Amino acid sequence: MRILNLNKETTDHILESLLKRSPNSYGTYEAAVAEIIDAVKCGGDKALFAYTEKFDHAKITPENLVVTQEEIDAAYEEVEPELLDVIRKSLVNIRSFHSKQRQNSWFDTDDKGIILGQKVTPLDKVGVYVPGGKAVYPSSVLMNVVPAKVAGVPHIYMTTPPNKEGKICASTLVAAHEAGVDTIFKAGGAQAIAALAFGTESIPKVDKIVGPGNIYVALAKKAVFGHVSIDSIAGPSEILVLADETANPRYVAADLLSQAEHDEMASAILITTSPELAQKVSEEVDQFVSVLSRKEIIQKSLDQYGYILVAEDMDQALDAVNEIASEHMEIVTKNPFEIMTKVKNAGAIFIGEYSSEPLGDYFAGPNHVLPTNGTAKFFSALSVDDFIKKSSIISYSREALEEVYKDIVQFAECEQLTAHANSIKVRFEE
């Protein structure tokens, strides 16, 4: 991996490079996505099935669009018992973590007859998109479905592209069934996002769409936002490791590559105060890449978006950490919890040398759907909050309103909204 001295110039260069991977830079694909969305919006099932045949080479009809119980039962036969056991263990951890995020309605009252509060209501219909192309991610099924279930969403629909035989990966089906998905549709790509956003004869319109996908899926989610809510527009995966001279270079190298293997646009960055560690990590990376199964993808990722940055001190390193705002961040230093308090921007923070990033991807419980491309400065991990809405509750007695009605009238007349003022005045006419 390339080793650079950390300064403002290198930080600015890296940020510019990373931002080019954002879905906001995928303008050349927008016209094609818009065409697909319009076709499905107007043509419904017919357009959806035509695109499924064109892109996935599968003949889908209203009769085989929905995954049947028989298909789910067959998936359980195909999945190894050991994997099923791991899925169930992971589910327990994910459900336990997200249960602590659950919010309740609340109300405050006083003796004048004022009631103020907040009513928390789960969304009614949620669509979960699950990729089915280069790789299969049953872990993402769990991470997107469980917080919706914990929030109390009554209708959870999943779409995922079929193979050319019209089948869905067995581990995906098992994860969906274990997590509690209500209906699974054999549909993928921008056409599936459009179907969820506007509804077709067979797929209901939902209130929110969540889940990762390719460029077409990301742009489709961006295009339908406003017709429905979305979780985020996810970019390629990222990891940033902050380490000092106490870190194990072999561990650090392995963790960097855990994200570099996702795709050629993934980013892996080490920021360290130790030039010696920088060199050792670079050497360990080279050794790992030579033997790992996805070495071509990893090498392209490292060549484009892999960096080892040597900082003058920890304060300079932390400034860069907060500026880059990585999706995943590991702290491997002699005082990691103290350092953690100074990290302002990161999707998820992994503390200590035995808290490697895949622990969060699969098992620990916190959500692995995280903000990318610097959006950790203002976005959070997917949570139960994403599947609820909050309504304000306001109730005043006549006595309570009479004490303040002149104040409200004055405010309304200041804004020249006389109908607003009149709405209050009429209640106290002689």
Kinemage of the C-alpha trace (Angstrom):
@kinemage 1
@onewidth
@group {chain A} dominant
@subgroup {mainchain}
@vectorlist {calphas} color= white
{ca met a 1} P 0.000 0.000 0.000
{ca arg a 2} L 1.145 3.551 -0.658
{ca ile a 3} L 2.527 5.359 2.398
{ca leu a 4} L 2.096 9.133 2.608
{ca asn a 5} L 2.840 11.761 5.216
{ca leu a 6} L -0.398 13.189 6.563
{ca asn a 7} L -0.958 16.867 5.832
{ca lys a 8} L -3.732 19.096 4.542
{ca glu a 9} L -2.815 18.407 0.933
{ca thr a 10} L -2.979 14.613 1.285
{ca thr a 11} L -6.223 14.815 3.281
{ca asp a 12} L -7.844 17.055 0.665
{ca his a 13} L -6.680 14.742 -2.123
{ca ile a 14} L -8.106 11.690 -0.387
{ca leu a 15} L -11.420 13.379 0.307
{ca glu a 16} L -11.710 14.452 -3.323
{ca ser a 17} L -10.901 10.918 -4.455
{ca leu a 18} L -13.377 9.290 -2.063
{ca leu a 19} L -16.210 11.639 -2.974
{ca lys a 20} L -15.934 10.603 -6.626
{ca arg a 21} L -17.347 7.228 -5.509
{ca ser a 22} L -20.579 8.844 -4.278
{ca pro a 23} L -23.856 7.933 -6.023
{ca asn a 24} L -24.238 11.676 -6.531
{ca ser a 25} L -21.470 11.325 -9.135
{ca tyr a 26} L -23.225 8.625 -11.152
{ca gly a 27} L -24.922 11.058 -13.528
{ca thr a 28} L -24.318 8.943 -16.638
{ca tyr a 29} L -26.690 6.296 -15.302
{ca glu a 30} L -29.539 8.593 -14.239
{ca ala a 31} L -31.338 8.677 -17.591
{ca ala a 32} L -31.466 4.881 -17.803
{ca val a 33} L -32.759 4.640 -14.239
{ca ala a 34} L -35.418 7.306 -14.870
{ca glu a 35} L -36.620 5.378 -17.920
{ca ile a 36} L -37.000 2.182 -15.887
{ca ile a 37} L -38.841 3.970 -13.091
{ca asp a 38} L -41.287 5.649 -15.481
{ca ala a 39} L -41.938 2.379 -17.300
{ca val a 40} L -42.764 0.509 -14.084
{ca lys a 41} L -44.789 3.421 -12.715
{ca cys a 42} L -46.967 3.418 -15.856
{ca gly a 43} L -46.799 -0.236 -16.866
{ca gly a 44} L -46.889 -2.013 -13.523
{ca asp a 45} L -46.320 -5.761 -13.541
{ca lys a 46} L -45.865 -5.942 -17.303
{ca ala a 47} L -42.883 -3.582 -17.238
{ca leu a 48} L -41.489 -5.164 -14.074
{ca phe a 49} L -41.529 -8.639 -15.619
{ca ala a 50} L -40.041 -7.377 -18.893
{ca tyr a 51} L -37.067 -5.811 -17.106
{ca thr a 52} L -36.620 -8.939 -14.969
{ca glu a 53} L -36.353 -11.018 -18.132
{ca lys a 54} L -34.012 -8.476 -19.750
{ca phe a 55} L -31.597 -8.068 -16.837
{ca asp a 56} L -31.942 -11.305 -14.832
{ca his a 57} L -32.927 -13.608 -17.732
{ca ala a 58} L -35.781 -15.020 -15.638
{ca lys a 59} L -39.400 -15.422 -16.739
{ca ile a 60} L -41.436 -14.088 -13.832
{ca thr a 61} L -45.229 -13.956 -13.855
{ca pro a 62} L -47.899 -13.106 -11.275
{ca glu a 63} L -48.043 -16.840 -10.512
{ca asn a 64} L -44.354 -17.250 -9.559
{ca leu a 65} L -43.473 -13.716 -8.424
{ca val a 66} L -43.984 -14.471 -4.727
{ca val a 67} L -41.678 -16.943 -2.975
{ca thr a 68} L -43.788 -19.854 -1.730
{ca gln a 69} L -43.608 -21.725 1.550
{ca glu a 70} L -42.430 -24.759 -0.409
{ca glu a 71} L -39.469 -22.736 -1.721
{ca ile a 72} L -38.649 -21.593 1.806
{ca asp a 73} L -38.852 -25.169 3.108
{ca ala a 74} L -36.499 -26.281 0.319
{ca ala a 75} L -34.072 -23.498 1.285
{ca tyr a 76} L -33.941 -24.827 4.854
{ca glu a 77} L -32.990 -28.234 3.461
{ca glu a 78} L -30.202 -26.662 1.432
{ca val a 79} L -28.661 -24.464 4.149
{ca glu a 80} L -26.164 -26.189 6.414
{ca pro a 81} L -27.353 -26.608 10.024
{ca glu a 82} L -24.219 -24.855 11.287
{ca leu a 83} L -25.024 -21.737 9.233
{ca leu a 84} L -28.639 -21.771 10.407
{ca asp a 85} L -27.381 -21.906 13.992
{ca val a 86} L -25.121 -18.897 13.393
{ca ile a 87} L -27.982 -16.923 11.778
{ca arg a 88} L -30.147 -17.591 14.824
{ca lys a 89} L -27.400 -16.589 17.267
{ca ser a 90} L -26.784 -13.395 15.321
{ca leu a 91} L -30.511 -12.652 15.307
{ca val a 92} L -30.604 -12.801 19.098
{ca asn a 93} L -27.797 -10.241 19.360
{ca ile a 94} L -29.253 -7.912 16.717
{ca arg a 95} L -32.736 -8.062 18.246
{ca ser a 96} L -31.388 -7.465 21.749
{ca phe a 97} L -29.367 -4.418 20.682
{ca his a 98} L -32.175 -2.819 18.693
{ca ser a 99} L -34.757 -3.476 21.400
{ca lys a 100} L -32.916 -0.917 23.533
{ca gln a 101} L -33.632 1.712 20.862
{ca arg a 102} L -37.407 1.338 21.073
{ca gln a 103} L -39.214 4.595 21.863
{ca asn a 104} L -42.545 5.061 23.612
{ca ser a 105} L -45.203 7.729 23.297
{ca trp a 106} L -45.184 10.284 26.107
{ca phe a 107} L -47.547 12.930 27.491
{ca asp a 108} L -47.136 15.832 29.953
{ca thr a 109} L -50.064 17.542 31.693
{ca asp a 110} L -50.548 20.459 34.078
{ca asp a 111} L -53.343 21.666 36.310
{ca lys a 112} L -54.497 24.292 33.785
{ca gly a 113} L -55.630 21.619 31.342
{ca ile a 114} L -52.653 21.572 28.988
{ca ile a 115} L -51.667 18.221 27.500
{ca leu a 116} L -48.524 18.051 25.350
{ca gly a 117} L -46.893 14.936 24.088
{ca gln a 118} L -45.527 12.782 21.312
{ca lys a 119} L -47.254 9.775 19.770
{ca val a 120} L -44.878 7.176 18.342
{ca thr a 121} L -46.312 5.050 15.516
{ca pro a 122} L -44.534 2.410 13.408
{ca leu a 123} L -44.589 2.738 9.641
{ca asp a 124} L -47.259 0.557 8.048
{ca lys a 125} L -45.441 -0.904 5.017
{ca val a 126} L -41.679 -1.221 4.510
{ca gly a 127} L -39.819 -2.595 1.496
{ca val a 128} L -36.435 -4.238 2.041
{ca tyr a 129} L -34.159 -4.541 -0.984
{ca val a 130} L -31.618 -7.376 -0.922
{ca pro a 131} L -28.921 -7.687 -3.626
{ca gly a 132} L -28.502 -10.930 -5.503
{ca gly a 133} L -25.736 -10.262 -8.009
{ca lys a 134} L -21.989 -10.708 -7.448
{ca ala a 135} L -22.413 -11.652 -3.795
{ca val a 136} L -25.155 -12.752 -1.422
{ca tyr a 137} L -25.624 -11.034 1.932
{ca pro a 138} L -27.989 -12.800 4.355
{ca ser a 139} L -26.463 -10.631 7.093
{ca ser a 140} L -27.944 -7.551 5.395
{ca val a 141} L -31.356 -9.210 5.473
{ca leu a 142} L -31.122 -9.453 9.254
{ca met a 143} L -29.806 -5.904 9.695
{ca asn a 144} L -32.593 -4.330 7.620
{ca val a 145} L -35.505 -6.443 8.813
{ca val a 146} L -34.898 -6.751 12.567
{ca pro a 147} L -35.113 -3.024 13.454
{ca ala a 148} L -38.344 -2.810 11.449
{ca lys a 149} L -39.763 -5.754 13.388
{ca val a 150} L -38.651 -4.270 16.708
{ca ala a 151} L -40.307 -0.972 15.732
{ca gly a 152} L -43.571 -2.844 15.165
{ca val a 153} L -43.904 -2.484 11.376
{ca pro a 154} L -46.851 -4.781 10.503
{ca his a 155} L -46.053 -5.358 6.808
{ca ile a 156} L -42.477 -6.051 5.657
{ca tyr a 157} L -41.939 -6.876 1.975
{ca met a 158} L -38.628 -8.002 0.526
{ca thr a 159} L -37.501 -7.844 -3.087
{ca thr a 160} L -34.439 -9.626 -4.411
{ca pro a 161} L -33.408 -10.558 -7.959
{ca pro a 162} L -33.863 -14.208 -9.008
{ca asn a 163} L -31.378 -16.263 -10.975
{ca lys a 164} L -32.232 -17.299 -14.534
{ca glu a 165} L -34.172 -20.300 -13.185
{ca gly a 166} L -36.330 -17.933 -11.140
{ca lys a 167} L -34.856 -19.018 -7.806
{ca ile a 168} L -33.522 -17.087 -4.814
{ca cys a 169} L -30.365 -17.967 -2.868
{ca ala a 170} L -31.223 -20.383 -0.054
{ca ser a 171} L -29.359 -18.487 2.687
{ca thr a 172} L -31.190 -15.269 1.757
{ca leu a 173} L -34.571 -17.007 2.022
{ca val a 174} L -33.702 -18.601 5.354
{ca ala a 175} L -32.451 -15.300 6.805
{ca ala a 176} L -35.614 -13.535 5.623
{ca his a 177} L -37.888 -16.170 7.132
{ca glu a 178} L -35.989 -16.205 10.431
{ca ala a 179} L -36.073 -12.382 10.635
{ca gly a 180} L -39.820 -12.257 9.993
{ca val a 181} L -40.330 -10.960 6.434
{ca asp a 182} L -43.993 -11.220 5.451
{ca thr a 183} L -43.678 -11.546 1.658
{ca ile a 184} L -40.684 -12.077 -0.634
{ca phe a 185} L -40.882 -10.952 -4.269
{ca lys a 186} L -38.587 -12.128 -7.062
{ca ala a 187} L -37.596 -8.728 -8.413
{ca gly a 188} L -34.380 -6.743 -8.412
{ca gly a 189} L -32.689 -3.645 -9.745
{ca ala a 190} L -34.190 -0.210 -10.320
{ca gln a 191} L -37.408 -1.896 -11.462
{ca ala a 192} L -37.942 -3.413 -7.997
{ca ile a 193} L -37.379 -0.026 -6.328
{ca ala a 194} L -39.952 1.529 -8.672
{ca ala a 195} L -42.444 -1.253 -7.921
{ca leu a 196} L -42.090 -0.680 -4.178
{ca ala a 197} L -42.301 3.095 -4.548
{ca phe a 198} L -45.401 3.260 -6.767
{ca gly a 199} L -46.963 -0.187 -6.471
{ca thr a 200} L -47.950 -2.599 -9.233
{ca glu a 201} L -50.786 -5.074 -9.628
{ca ser a 202} L -48.802 -7.586 -7.550
{ca ile a 203} L -46.444 -5.526 -5.370
{ca pro a 204} L -47.935 -3.060 -2.862
{ca lys a 205} L -46.736 0.525 -2.539
{ca val a 206} L -44.678 0.912 0.638
{ca asp a 207} L -43.931 3.841 2.940
{ca lys a 208} L -40.162 3.347 3.083
{ca ile a 209} L -37.483 1.447 1.156
{ca val a 210} L -34.285 0.254 2.838
{ca gly a 211} L -31.393 -1.944 1.832
{ca pro a 212} L -28.180 -1.816 -0.226
{ca gly a 213} L -27.770 -2.316 -3.962
{ca asn a 214} L -25.735 -1.491 -7.054
{ca ile a 215} L -25.492 1.861 -8.823
{ca tyr a 216} L -28.909 1.442 -10.450
{ca val a 217} L -30.559 0.618 -7.130
{ca ala a 218} L -28.856 3.559 -5.382
{ca leu a 219} L -29.950 6.013 -8.075
{ca ala a 220} L -33.471 4.575 -8.147
{ca lys a 221} L -33.802 5.101 -4.392
{ca lys a 222} L -32.586 8.661 -4.842
{ca ala a 223} L -35.128 9.237 -7.640
{ca val a 224} L -38.166 7.937 -5.726
{ca phe a 225} L -37.321 9.754 -2.481
{ca gly a 226} L -40.261 11.987 -1.698
{ca his a 227} L -42.791 9.500 -3.055
{ca val a 228} L -41.509 7.215 -0.303
{ca ser a 229} L -38.904 7.531 2.412
{ca ile a 230} L -35.534 5.794 2.053
{ca asp a 231} L -32.791 4.865 4.504
{ca ser a 232} L -29.862 6.400 2.609
{ca ile a 233} L -28.053 6.309 -0.715
{ca ala a 234} L -25.204 3.985 0.150
{ca gly a 235} L -21.830 4.264 -1.508
{ca pro a 236} L -18.991 1.713 -1.600
{ca ser a 237} L -17.728 0.271 1.690
{ca glu a 238} L -15.051 2.014 3.772
{ca ile a 239} L -12.748 1.278 6.678
{ca leu a 240} L -10.375 3.589 8.522
{ca val a 241} L -8.004 2.210 11.165
{ca leu a 242} L -6.412 4.616 13.664
{ca ala a 243} L -3.351 2.981 15.229
{ca asp a 244} L -0.209 3.772 17.169
{ca glu a 245} L 3.016 1.864 17.773
{ca thr a 246} L 1.245 -0.622 20.080
{ca ala a 247} L -0.929 -2.075 17.290
{ca asn a 248} L -0.350 -5.511 15.805
{ca pro a 249} L 0.482 -4.877 12.119
{ca arg a 250} L -0.863 -8.265 11.028
{ca tyr a 251} L -4.238 -7.552 12.644
{ca val a 252} L -4.382 -4.077 11.111
{ca ala a 253} L -3.561 -5.355 7.621
{ca ala a 254} L -6.187 -8.084 7.853
{ca asp a 255} L -8.834 -5.587 8.955
{ca leu a 256} L -8.070 -3.175 6.114
{ca leu a 257} L -8.525 -5.971 3.585
{ca ser a 258} L -11.834 -7.059 5.116
{ca gln a 259} L -13.432 -4.061 3.399
{ca ala a 260} L -11.176 -3.828 0.346
{ca glu a 261} L -12.538 -7.186 -0.830
{ca his a 262} L -16.108 -5.842 -1.204
{ca asp a 263} L -15.503 -4.239 -4.593
{ca glu a 264} L -13.001 -2.255 -6.619
{ca met a 265} L -14.354 1.040 -5.260
{ca ala a 266} L -14.056 0.132 -1.571
{ca ser a 267} L -11.763 2.293 0.541
{ca ala a 268} L -9.200 1.133 3.126
{ca ile a 269} L -7.187 3.725 5.072
{ca leu a 270} L -4.717 3.436 7.941
{ca ile a 271} L -3.776 6.559 9.893
{ca thr a 272} L -0.907 6.006 12.297
{ca thr a 273} L 1.567 7.975 14.368
{ca ser a 274} L 4.196 5.249 13.834
{ca pro a 275} L 6.283 5.133 10.602
{ca glu a 276} L 7.499 1.667 11.638
{ca leu a 277} L 3.925 0.354 11.910
{ca ala a 278} L 3.092 1.886 8.538
{ca gln a 279} L 5.869 -0.065 6.848
{ca lys a 280} L 5.039 -3.328 8.604
{ca val a 281} L 1.333 -3.055 7.738
{ca ser a 282} L 2.173 -2.430 4.078
{ca glu a 283} L 4.304 -5.586 4.045
{ca glu a 284} L 1.584 -7.653 5.747
{ca val a 285} L -0.989 -6.387 3.250
{ca asp a 286} L 1.147 -7.574 0.340
{ca gln a 287} L 1.457 -11.035 1.897
{ca phe a 288} L -2.282 -11.332 2.525
{ca val a 289} L -3.270 -10.112 -0.935
{ca ser a 290} L -1.153 -12.784 -2.577
{ca val a 291} L -3.161 -15.599 -0.978
{ca leu a 292} L -6.713 -14.235 -0.555
{ca ser a 293} L -9.415 -15.475 -2.930
{ca arg a 294} L -10.608 -12.025 -4.065
{ca lys a 295} L -7.094 -10.672 -4.600
{ca glu a 296} L -7.842 -8.995 -7.939
{ca ile a 297} L -10.702 -6.968 -6.447
{ca ile a 298} L -8.641 -6.196 -3.346
{ca gln a 299} L -5.650 -4.995 -5.358
{ca lys a 300} L -7.753 -2.687 -7.521
{ca ser a 301} L -9.403 -1.273 -4.414
{ca leu a 302} L -6.041 -0.633 -2.761
{ca asp a 303} L -4.525 0.868 -5.903
{ca gln a 304} L -7.385 3.369 -6.209
{ca tyr a 305} L -8.556 4.038 -2.655
{ca gly a 306} L -6.040 2.460 -0.280
{ca tyr a 307} L -3.792 4.713 1.831
{ca ile a 308} L -1.425 4.525 4.783
{ca leu a 309} L -1.051 7.991 6.287
{ca val a 310} L 1.659 8.828 8.818
{ca ala a 311} L 0.654 11.607 11.216
{ca glu a 312} L 2.948 13.807 13.269
{ca asp a 313} L 0.879 13.212 16.402
{ca met a 314} L -2.505 11.903 17.557
{ca asp a 315} L -4.201 15.298 17.374
{ca gln a 316} L -3.349 15.588 13.684
{ca ala a 317} L -4.502 12.012 13.139
{ca leu a 318} L -7.844 12.703 14.832
{ca asp a 319} L -8.407 15.812 12.730
{ca ala a 320} L -8.082 13.668 9.608
{ca val a 321} L -10.308 10.948 11.090
{ca asn a 322} L -13.096 13.451 11.691
{ca glu a 323} L -12.669 15.033 8.278
{ca ile a 324} L -12.832 11.701 6.423
{ca ala a 325} L -15.808 10.488 8.543
{ca ser a 326} L -15.451 6.839 7.593
{ca glu a 327} L -18.241 4.260 7.537
{ca his a 328} L -16.253 1.834 9.739
{ca met a 329} L -13.541 3.018 12.108
{ca glu a 330} L -11.216 0.939 14.260
{ca ile a 331} L -9.160 2.362 17.132
{ca val a 332} L -6.104 0.274 17.932
{ca thr a 333} L -4.074 2.368 20.355
{ca lys a 334} L -2.780 2.085 23.903
{ca asn a 335} L -5.710 4.220 25.173
{ca pro a 336} L -8.560 3.467 22.725
{ca phe a 337} L -11.470 4.556 24.941
{ca glu a 338} L -9.892 7.953 25.559
{ca ile a 339} L -9.313 8.350 21.817
{ca met a 340} L -12.930 7.323 21.130
{ca thr a 341} L -14.218 10.349 23.054
{ca lys a 342} L -12.470 12.602 20.525
{ca val a 343} L -13.973 10.934 17.455
{ca lys a 344} L -16.893 13.030 16.193
{ca asn a 345} L -17.601 11.483 12.812
{ca ala a 346} L -17.807 7.748 12.133
{ca gly a 347} L -20.572 5.315 11.218
{ca ala a 348} L -19.456 2.631 13.676
{ca ile a 349} L -16.462 2.653 16.041
{ca phe a 350} L -14.622 -0.573 16.885
{ca ile a 351} L -12.433 -0.312 19.980
{ca gly a 352} L -9.419 -2.499 20.701
{ca glu a 353} L -7.519 -5.150 18.779
{ca tyr a 354} L -10.147 -7.867 19.279
{ca ser a 355} L -13.022 -5.773 17.918
{ca ser a 356} L -12.390 -6.196 14.207
{ca glu a 357} L -14.906 -4.843 11.699
{ca pro a 358} L -16.491 -8.206 10.676
{ca leu a 359} L -17.661 -8.593 14.285
{ca gly a 360} L -20.035 -5.719 13.568
{ca asp a 361} L -20.946 -6.966 10.100
{ca tyr a 362} L -22.272 -10.284 11.323
{ca phe a 363} L -22.689 -10.828 14.994
{ca ala a 364} L -22.269 -8.204 17.727
{ca gly a 365} L -25.729 -6.662 17.306
{ca pro a 366} L -25.314 -2.999 16.246
{ca asn a 367} L -26.496 -2.338 12.722
{ca his a 368} L -24.071 -2.651 9.826
{ca val a 369} L -26.088 -0.359 7.542
{ca leu a 370} L -23.930 2.742 7.987
{ca pro a 371} L -23.366 6.173 6.413
{ca thr a 372} L -20.710 6.326 3.668
{ca asn a 373} L -18.869 8.971 1.631
{ca gly a 374} L -18.413 11.333 4.566
{ca thr a 375} L -22.120 11.385 5.436
{ca ala a 376} L -21.282 10.126 8.939
{ca lys a 377} L -20.925 13.852 9.669
{ca phe a 378} L -24.730 14.074 9.648
{ca phe a 379} L -26.215 10.558 9.248
{ca ser a 380} L -26.438 7.633 11.680
{ca ala a 381} L -26.566 3.857 11.460
{ca leu a 382} L -29.894 2.273 10.507
{ca ser a 383} L -31.979 1.896 13.655
{ca val a 384} L -35.463 1.429 15.057
{ca asp a 385} L -35.889 5.203 14.645
{ca asp a 386} L -35.913 4.701 10.876
{ca phe a 387} L -39.120 2.680 11.080
{ca ile a 388} L -41.247 4.943 13.255
{ca lys a 389} L -42.828 8.343 12.913
{ca lys a 390} L -43.679 10.822 15.633
{ca ser a 391} L -46.852 12.887 15.905
{ca ser a 392} L -47.036 15.873 18.243
{ca ile a 393} L -49.998 15.945 20.659
{ca ile a 394} L -51.454 19.327 21.700
{ca ser a 395} L -54.528 19.872 23.871
{ca tyr a 396} L -55.446 23.141 25.681
{ca ser a 397} L -58.437 23.871 27.877
{ca arg a 398} L -60.289 27.192 27.475
{ca glu a 399} L -58.657 28.441 30.662
{ca ala a 400} L -55.170 27.651 29.410
{ca leu a 401} L -55.748 29.205 25.992
{ca glu a 402} L -57.297 32.369 27.477
{ca glu a 403} L -54.051 33.144 29.311
{ca val a 404} L -51.999 33.190 26.120
{ca tyr a 405} L -54.400 33.890 23.252
{ca lys a 406} L -53.394 37.561 22.900
{ca asp a 407} L -49.743 36.512 22.538
{ca ile a 408} L -50.668 34.133 19.718
{ca val a 409} L -52.772 36.779 17.994
{ca gln a 410} L -49.895 39.263 18.159
{ca phe a 411} L -47.482 36.729 16.659
{ca ala a 412} L -49.896 35.881 13.839
{ca glu a 413} L -50.585 39.534 13.028
{ca cys a 414} L -46.827 40.198 13.011
{ca glu a 415} L -46.619 37.684 10.177
{ca gln a 416} L -49.710 39.233 8.523
{ca leu a 417} L -51.603 35.956 8.810
{ca thr a 418} L -54.939 37.374 9.848
{ca ala a 419} L -56.826 34.102 9.415
{ca his a 420} L -54.462 32.524 11.919
{ca ala a 421} L -55.171 35.353 14.360
{ca asn a 422} L -58.907 35.111 13.743
{ca ser a 423} L -58.884 31.372 14.485
{ca ile a 424} L -57.801 32.253 18.023
{ca lys a 425} L -59.868 35.475 18.433
{ca val a 426} L -63.242 33.901 17.635
{ca arg a 427} L -63.003 31.713 20.735
{ca phe a 428} L -63.044 34.803 22.975
{ca glu a 429} L -65.581 37.052 21.234
{ca glu a 430} L -67.996 38.992 23.488
